[in-house]
């Protein structure tokens, strides 16, 4: 392949050299003709007439024609014809090479949609040595040339077309990522792929893993547990993934409210966060905060959302999660995020936020807004995080610049953090959640439970996304619990001696876990009852404050949190 590429460059170089010689010969010949006819021409006129030779235009010239001009008159159209033929042959060669590669390609990755998300995935897969086929409906997509030059095969068209999916080698692929800018298309492409696999006579040799990116939280909830995505099959496995949800988890891991202001005792003030913007990521932040923001002071997290449509956004969230206001205190302020004035500043300061998250849909707007806000706030050094939802080369330069961080503005590049195979395929951030599920599995088996009596006793990869989220929530809260007793996860993982808790710490941790568990249940639609637990109706008698629980339940929670935290930390040390 390298020799062919070098040969092509060599041929084009000779054509350029010949074209230059032809222009010089033409200019000399036209000049001689001008002298003979006493019609002097400028250098630009001579150049213009010489260039016209390549389009078979010679203009009026006298006889006899000077030999240099005669040579140029024949060379110019031959060069033009050669360049045209060469261009056509290059296109045919590239097309033929792609078709030949597609006929033989196996265990490759297909990426449908080459926006920023698809581009980052394709780039990473190519760097890892994967064979990649990209499908995009825009032949002018500025990412295409880079990806193709790196070794990807590109197909132009609508990935919903089953014939195009077959041309991309869907039956021999290992991965399918759908990252178009429409959730319906992403789900539809996975559906088409599933139909093709079902109809394939050789499906015993197929092992396709599909990942559909869904940005809208409402659509995600509808399809999280749809049979297309929740039922793992031998030859076909599909998952919905939401980069904003994953980004919210990673953001809180580094920039959680209690990481800036410790919350260690009951009389500490309520944690407070302020979110600017009406992007999908802002909604994911609110929901994640509602699930995980439960601290040692036993007070509800206070959230303020500021945007032009803040009230509509919170109303939409409350429609999908009716118990949201039972879990967090949430208020709104309505003014344009990109027009910040000093009169708006009091609204921000009055909320006394632990941290401010800026979620403008434009990265440059988010950074500009953060700088403006920092200037207006003066001595009020509230930490700020500008969430970058697009990310390009210019934004990367800003991320690498330490000036922003030194000013108290942290940059969080969402796509860079989330749009990679470590997060989507390997679920690397789920290590602790996987351990928690395995601990639960082993405990239940020891108690005599079976997969028939308990549907949750299945491997992690076969769990529904709801069940995975339940484990993720418990795993993510580990860092918050440790900070509540003055430790960090890094501290305990580096300890040489086993971790132990005092009785007071165990009671505190049990209370915090019960708060988190209640929030998880309430947001999932469970309600309190005075009767027995009814999973089908989502009823449980335990949706009450920890202090109101029966003593045996308190003891059980304390034993569980002590055992599980110690066991989890020991397993994380070994992993």
C-alpha positions, 0 to 999 in steps of 0.5 A: 500500500505504501509503494502505491501511495508513493507512486501516485504522489510521484505521478502527480509531481511530474504532471505539475513539473510538466505543466510548469514547463508548458506555461513557461514555453507558452509565455515565451512563445506568446511573447515572441509572437507579440514582438513579431506583430508589434503588440507588446503584452504584460507578464500577466497577459502572457501568463493568462494566455498560457494558462488558457492553453490548458482549456484549448484556448489559444486566442489569435496568433500569427503564422508561423507559430513559434516552436516553443508555443507549438510545443506548449499548444500540444503539451497543455491539452495532453496534461489536462487529459492526463490529469482528468484520467488520473483523477478518475482512475484514482477514484475508481482505484479507491472505490475498488479497494474499499469494495475489496476490503469490505468483501473480506472485512471481519471483526470490525467496528461500524460507526453510523454518524460521524459527528464529534461523538462518532469521530472520537470513537472512530479515532480511538478504535483506529489507534487501537488497531481496529478495522473501522467502517464509517457510514455518514449521509454527508459526503462533505463531512469535515471529519471524513478525510481525516478518518479515511486517511487513518485507514477507515472505510467510508460509505455515504448514505442513510444507515437505516438502509439495510442494504447499506448495513450489509455492504458495511459487513454487519454480519461479520462485524463485532461492534455497531455504534450508532451516534447520529444526531437523531435518537430515533435513527440510532434506535432504528439502525440497531433495529435494522441490524437485528432484523438482518441478523435474525434472517441470516442463515449463518447467524451461528457465526455472528457475534454483534454488540450494538450501542445506541446513543440516546440523548433525550432522557425521556426516550432513554427511559422508554427504551432502557428496558425495551426487549431490543436492548434488555434481552441478551441474545447469543448472536446479538446484544444491544445497549442504550447508552447516554453520554450525558448520564455517564458524564454526570457520574464522572463530573460528580466524581471529581467536582462533587459539592462535598469535595469543595466544602466538607459535610461531616456533621448534622448541623452543617448547611445543606449542600447547594449546587447551581446549574446554568443552561438548558442542555440535556446535560443539565437535566442529567446533572439534576437527576444524578444529583438527586440520586447521589447527593445524600450527605452526613447532615441528613439535609436535602440537596438544594439545586438552582437551575438558571436558564430562559426555560428553567421552569419548563425543564424542571416541569418536564423532569417532574412529569417523568419523576414525580417524586423529584421534589421529595428527594431534592429542593429545586428552584429556578431562576429565569434569565438568559444565560449568555447575558449576565448582569450585576443585578443577576448576581445576587440571585447566584450569591443568595443560593450559597452554592458549593459549586457552579456548573455551566452547561451552555450548548456552545463550549466557547459560550460556556467558557466566556460565561464562566470568565464573566461570572468569575469577574463579576463575583470578585472575592466570592471564590465559588468553584465553577465547572464549565462543561464542554459538550462539543469539543474541538481543537481550539477547546483542547488548547484551552483545556491544556492551558493552566490559566483557567484552572488557576482562576478557579474555573475547571473545564470538564470535556464531556466527549473526551471523558465519555465517548470512548470504548473504555466507558461504552464497551468495557464499562471501565467506570463500573468496576465497583458496581460490578463487584457490588453485583457479584457480592450480592450474587454470592450472598444470595446464592449462599442463602439458597436463592436461585436464578429462578427465585430471584431474577437478579441472579444473572451475570452483569452483562445480562442485567437490565440497565435499571439494575445496573444503575442501581448498582452504580448508584451504590458504588458511586456513593462510596466516595461520599460516604468516605468523605463523610468520615474524613477519608477519600477513596484514594486514602483507603485504597492505599491503606496497608491495614484493613479498614475499620469503622467506629460504632458512630461511623457505622450508624452514620454510614447506614443512615446515609445509605438509607437516604440514598436507597430511599431516593433511588426507590422514590425516583423509580416510582416506589411508594410507602405502604403500611403493608407488606412489600409488593415489587409489582406495585412498587410498594414497600414499608421501608420508605421512612426515615432511618430513625423510624425504622424498626430496630431489627432493620436498623441493625441489618442496615448497619451490618450490611453497610459495614460488611459491604464497604469493607468487602468492596474496598478490599476487592477494589484493592485487588482489582 
